[in-house]
Amino acid sequence: MTIMKKRHIKLWLILVVAVVFSTIGTGFYKNLSADGAETYRGLKLLSDVIEFVEKTYVDDVDTKELIEKAIHGMVHSLDPHSSLLLPDALKDLQIDTQGKFTGIGIRITMRKGYVTVISPIVDTPAYKAGIEAGDKIVEVDGQPATELREAVKMIRGPKGTQVVITIIREGIKEPIDFTLTRDVIPIESVKSMVLKPGYGYIWITNFRDNTTEDLVKNLDQFESGNVPLKGLILDLRNNPGGLLNQAIMVSDLFIEKGTILSIKGRLKKNTKIFEAKPNLKKRNYPIIVLINGGSASASEIVAGALQDHKRALILGTTSFGKGSVQTVETLRDGYGIKLTIARYYTPNGRSIQAKGIEPDIVVKKGIVDTKETEDFENGLAKEKDLKNHLDATPDKNQKKQNETNTKDKRDDSEKPEPDSPELNDDHLELERLQSDNQVVHALDILLSYEIFKHIHP
């Protein structure tokens, strides 16, 4: 190994040390003589392994990539939601929670090997130019678009700059070029629609910086309508979560007093109780919250708080079961670390970790074929299916139990997203909601409640 390579490894080991120390926390310094020596012996072993791999492995290896994977493996072995964030991943996470990004305004996914447009976002450059759902993006600025993350990187850029998107469209033989000027694209996490006069439907896709503010605007529109709001359906299906403070603020809109959430961590600073505050505007109408196996984390906080306070009826299927809280810390050179710091508990003290929120009324997604319905429900991986998942409560034998319980379980920290066009489309359509059996069932309950209120024995 050359001197330069050795120096390179030492620089990377500094990053390893930073991650190790941040993971161990203040307890490390109290036991410096014992734990410190053990830690440095481990780092020396890591250095020896990297040196041996560089000198001996059959192919050339990238030292930087080796150490990134070593750090990620160390952190990710703690639980499925802790990980090292590479610079691009950290930027993506920051963009996802900020509520806006600079681009052309399309939602894309991988379908049959193509980067495919799910839908253009209304009033964005892509929408105005005529890009359509189902268009397949084959090139961006003349470069092949074969991977989703790489395509996103190429499409995004500074406001006012241009990008050329080449697509192929069904029914048209030749590829089509669109020259688009990038702009600031707001990310809407709240969408709404009136199902019947006096009955509103609100879909929260995830919890970003602006979620509570947008939710209040939608509620104000419903509440100031010609017909008073008699009932609300709050759709949290396939909502993967997001910002903790937004989940608390959304819950607080419908709860007047009492505990919304408590979190308990190993450190005192990560143990807190969040209390509801009286609202200037009282929202006393009945609420039904829709959940399914894709409802996780922040969406489970909202569902659990409203359920425990008897403020809403929960309908659907059991949620994902992610009852832990993560923090994101910035490291040197643009890296970040996402680390689990606490478990959270509903107002009644329930931990939903690896259990999920159980609905008051179970209604499975309506698919004509019964077997397909079962396959859909079974296809949603839950927190308990993830390798190395946390137990509901701290346990000295936790690691041993997790290793035993997860031998045959998926080594996958991501849950599969069901192919539900009505939940992925940027637009809400009344016709689609009217064919959604969970929405229809919820609306029937609200209508029945209004009728029974006026029945006198």
N, C-alpha and C positions, 0 to 999 in steps of 0.2 A: 504494500500500500504506500502511495506517495505521501509526502508531508502535507501537501495541499488537501488530499483526501482526508487525512487524519484531522486536520483543522476543520474541514467541512463537517465531519461527524461530531466534533466537539461543539461546534456552533449549534448543531441540531440537538445535541444532548442538553444544551441550556434550555431549549423549548420543552424537552421531556421533563427536566427538573421543575420548570414552571408549572406544568400540568400536574405533576405528582404532588408538589407542594400545595397547589390550590385544591386538589382532591383530598389530601390528608387534612388540611385545615390547621387551625391554631394548635390542635393537640400535638402536632409534630414537634413544635418547639419545646413543649413541656417534657418530651422524652427524647431530646436530641441525642443523648449519648447512646441509647439503645436503638431506637427507630432510625435515627439519622445514619448510623453506621450500616444498618441493614439496607436502607434505601440506596446508599452509595455503592454498596456491593452489587446490588441489582443493576444499577446503571453501568457499572464496570462490566458486568456480564453482558448487558445489551451491547455495549461498545465492542466487546470481544466477538459476539455473534455477528454483528454487522461487518466487522473486519474480515472474519472468516468467510462469510457469504460473498463479499466483494472479491476476495482473492480466489475462491474455490468454485463458486456456482458455475454451472455449465454455460450460461449466457451472461452477457453484461447486465448489470443491475443499476438502477437509479437509486443512489443513497437517500436522496430526499424522499422519494416515494416509499422506500423501505421504512424509514423512520416515521413518516406520516401514518403508514398502516400499523406500525407498532404502537404508536400513541392511540390511534383509533381503537385498536384491539384492546388495549388496556382499559380505556374509558368505557367502551361499549360492553365490556364483559361485566360491568357493574349492573346494568339493566338495559333494556332495549331502547330507552329514550335518552341515554347519555351518550355523547359522541364528540369527537373532534370535528370542528367545522373548518373546512378548507376556505381560503379567502372567497372563492366564488359562492360557496354554500352559505357563508356568513352574509354576504351581500344579498343573496336571494331571500334569506330569512328576514333581513331588515326591510327589504322592499315589500315582502308579503305582509308584514305587520303595519307598515306605514299608511296603507290605503291608497297609494298611487305609485305609478312608475312611468318611465318615458319609453314609448314604443309606438306601435301602430294600432293597437286595440283589437287583438284577437285572442280567443281561447283555443289552445291547440293540444293535441294528444297524439300518441302513436297508434295507428291502426293499420294492420296488415303491412307493416314495414314502411309506412309513409307518415311523415309529419302532417297531420290532418287537422283542418280547422273545425272546431266544435261549433263555434259561432263568432261572428264579429260583434264587438261591443258597440251599442247604439251611439251614434254621433261621434265616432272616432274616425281617424283617417282610413282605416280598413273598411269600415261600414260605408263611408261616403264614396269610396272608390269602387265598391261593388264586390268585394270579396265575400264569398258565400260559405255557409256551413257545408262541409263535405269536400271543399277544395283541398287538394293535396299539394303541399309546398315541396317542390323538388330542388329549388335553388334559392339562395339569398345572396344578392350581389355577385351572382355568377358562381358561387361556391355551392357544392352539393349539400343538401340538408338531409342528412341521414340519421342524425341523433337528436332527440328532443331538447336536451340541455344545450347542446351546441347551437341548435337552431334559435333558441331563445336568446342566447348571447349575441348572435349575429343580428337578430331583428331589433333588439334594444339598442339604444344609443342616445346621444345628446339631443335635446329638443331643437327642432329646426333643421336637422340633418336629414338627408334622403337615403332611402334604402329601396332596392329593387327586389321584389318578391316574384318568383316564377312559380306558377301553379299549373296543375293539370286538372281539368274539370270534366266530369262525366258528360258525354254527349258532344264534346268539342275535341277535335282531333289534335290540334296544335296547342302547345303550352301557351299560357298567357302571362305577359309581364305586367306588373303593377309597380309604378314608381310612386312611392309614398313618402310624405314628410312626417318625421316623428314628432309626437306631441306628448304632453303630460296626460296620462290616462288614469282617471280615477277608478279605483277598485271598489265596486259596490258590494257590500256584504249583507245588505238588507234590501229585500224586494217585497212588494205587497200588492194585494188585489182585493177588491170587494167581491165576495162570493154571492151574497144576497144582501139586499138593503139591511143594514144594521149588523152584518156579520163580516168580519175582516179576516184575511189570511196574510200572515207575515212569515217570510222565509229568511232565516239568518244562515248564510252559507259558512261563515267562520267569524272569529272575534278579532277585529283589527282595531287600530287606534280610533277610528271614527264610527265604530259600530253602534255604541249607545246613542251618539248624537243623531245618526241616521234613523235609528229605531224610534226615537222621540218624534222626529219629523213625520214619520209614517203614522205613528199613533195619533199625532195631532190632526192629521188629515182625516183619519177615521172618526175621531172624537168631535170634530167640528162640522161633520157632514149634516145633511138635511135630516137624516134618520139617525137617532142616537145609537151608539155602539152597544149592541146587546150581547155580543160574544166574540171572542178572538181565538183563532187557531195560530199557534206559534210553532213553526216547523223547524226542528233541529235535526232532521234526518240527514245522515251523511255529513254532518258538521264535525270536522276533525278537531275543533278547539281553537286555540289562539291565546290571546292575552288574558291573564288572570284578572287584572283590574276591570276589564270590560265585562267579563262574566259576572263579577260582583255588582257592577253598576247596572247591568241589565236586570239582574235579579231584584235589585233595590227599587226599580221602577214599580214593581208589583207587590212589594212587601213593606209594611209600615213600621214594623219593629221586630226586634229579636235577632238572633244569629243567622247570618247568611251562610257562613263558611268558617271552618277552623282548619288551620294547617299546623302540623307538628313535625319538626325536624330535629336533627341531632343537636344543632346549635340553637341557642336561645333566640337569636335574631330571626331564625326561620320558623319560629313558633308564634302564631298570631291568631286572633279571633276577629272576624269582620262582621260588624253589626249593621243592621238596616237603619236608615234615617227616614223620618217622616217626609212624605212627598207633598209638595204644594198642590199637586193635582191628584186627586184620589181616583184610582182605577179599580172600581169594584165589580166590573163585569166578569162573567165566567171565562176562564181560559182553558184551552186544551192544548197540551204540548205533545207534539209528535216526535218520537225517537225511534231509532233502529240500531243495528249493530255497528253502523258507521258513525254514530253519535259518540264523541269521545271528549274527555278532558273538560274544557270550558263549557261545552254544551251539557255535559253531565252535571256540572256544578249548578247551572241554571235549573235543569230539570229536577235535581235533588232538592234544591232550596225551595222551589215552588211546591214540590210534592210534600215535603215535611211540614211546611206552613199551611198545608191544605188550601193553597192558593190556586192550584191548577190540577186538572186531571191529566195523568200521563197515559198516552195511548200509543200503541205500536208494538215493538219487540224490544227485548233486553238490549241495553246499550253496550258499548265496547268494554268499559271497565278500566279506564285509565285514571286511577285515583292518586296520581303523584304530580308534584310541581317541579318544574325545571327552571333554572336560571341560565342566562347566556352571558358569559364573560368574554371580553375581548383580550386576546393574547398578542404577542409581538408579531410583526410582519403580516398583519391582516388576518391572522388565524383567530378562531374563537373556540370556546368549549361550552357545550350544553350539558349541564349536570343536574341530576335529580337532587333536590335539597329538602324535600318534605313530602309527607303524605297529606291528603286533605280529607276532611270529614264533613258530612252534611249537617244541617242544624240539629238533627236528632242524634248525632255522634256516629252515624254509619260510615264505614269505609267502603267505597265501591271498588277498591283496587282489586282487579282480576275477578270482580263479581258483576259490576254494572248496575245501572238503575233498572229495576224491574217495573214495567208499566202497570198502572192500575187496571187497564183493560188491554188484553193482548189481541192485536189485530195484525195478522201477517200481510205482507205486501200482496196485493191481488194480482195473480197471474192465472190465466185460464187453466193451464195444465197444473194439477196438484203437485206432481213430481217436480216441475220446474220451480214451484213456490218453495218446496223443501230445499232444493238445490240452491236457490237464491239465499235463503236464510243460513244454510250450512256453509255457504261460500264466504260469509263474512267472518274473517278471523277476529278473535277477541283478545283482550289483554292477556287472559289466562293462557292463550295459545302461544304467546311469544316466549322464546327461549330466554331464561334468566330473568323472568318478570319478578317484580317485587311482591312479597306477601302483603296481605291487607294490614298486618301489624308488624312492628319490628320483632325479630326473633333471632336468638343466637345461632340457631341451627338453620337459618334462612338459606344460606348458600348450599348446604347439603341437601335440603328439601328441594330447592329449585333444580339442582342437578338431577335429582331422582325423578322429579315430576315432569321434566322437559326433555327427556332423552329422545322421545319420538315426536316432539312438537316442532313446529316450523321455526327455522332459524331466520326470522324475518321480522324486522321492526316496523314494517309498513303494513297496513291492512289493505286488502284489495278493495278497490272502489267498484261497486256494482254498476253495470251499464244501464243507468237510469237517465234517459234523455231529459225527462222533466226536471231532474235535479241538476243537470249539467248545462242546460240551455240558459242563455243569458236573459231570455224573455220568459215571463209568466203568461201562460195562456189558460183562459177560463175552461176551455174544452178539455185540456189535459188534466186540470185539477178536478174537474167533474168526473173524469174516468179513473181517478186515483182513489181506490177503495178506502184507504186510511183517512184521506181528507173528507170523503163523503160520509164516512162513519162519524168522524168528529163533528161535522156540521149537523148531522142528524141528532146527535146528543145535545148540541147547543139549542137547536130548534125545539127539541122535546122539553128541555129545561125551561124555556120561555113559556111553553104551553102549560106545563105543570105548575108554574108559579101562580097562574091565574085560576087553577082548578080548586074549588072549595068542596070539601066532603059534605 
